[in-house]
Amino acid sequence: MNIKNVLLIEDNLELQTLISNFLKSYDYVCKVYSEPVEALKDFEENHFKYAIVILDLGLPKMDGFDLFKKLKEVRDIPIIISTARDDIGNKIYGFELGAADYLSKPYEPRELVLRIDAILKRYENDKEKIYKNNKELKIADLIIDMRKNKVFLENQEIEFTKIESEIFFMFISNINKVVSREDIVNQTSLKKDTKNRTIDTHISNIRYKINDDPKNPTYIKSAWGIGYKFINKN
């Protein structure tokens, strides 16, 4: 995920251009769609790239609330509802679904930027608190010491290499979410020109050490063409 990547779903082309250009001036990269089906297809394939979604409710062919639910099924991403529906019923329903914020049109684009900044800061802080406050995490047969970055299987500490440990704890901080190969390269000490086979070798070594069968995985599942997901069914 790039903290600056925004998915904007808005069928008013004039407003779409205004918002995307304004976000660009604040160093955000904004991918825009007016068709909800196209936006959903992109999100299903590339959701790991986006940090936040700005969603209009009055869309063609699909109601915005229906699209909201479908996006959340793919990934629990912060969504700002941006809409002319300013009645209290729609606001309450939006927040009940899990909206990060609800902006009634018309509004100043600068207000949108401030709200995006605040939401992403809160989102990252919440993730960090959850990660740090968990002293010990048990997933199936693994016991994970979050403070010391140690992993135990059947009471025996697993000896990871430095890069294996970086990848493993990157998975743990993104449990049940797809981690892309690009993120693995960019957020660990792997070199930028690392080939896919090198990443696969590290993943294979991690799987072996945690006793995970790649054909019937308990922990690490492959997301073909994208990356990997660490599963916690608890």
Order of alpha helices (4+ residues) and beta strands (2+ residues): beta-alpha-beta-alpha-beta-alpha-beta-alpha-beta-alpha-beta-beta-beta-beta-alpha-beta-alpha-alpha-beta-beta
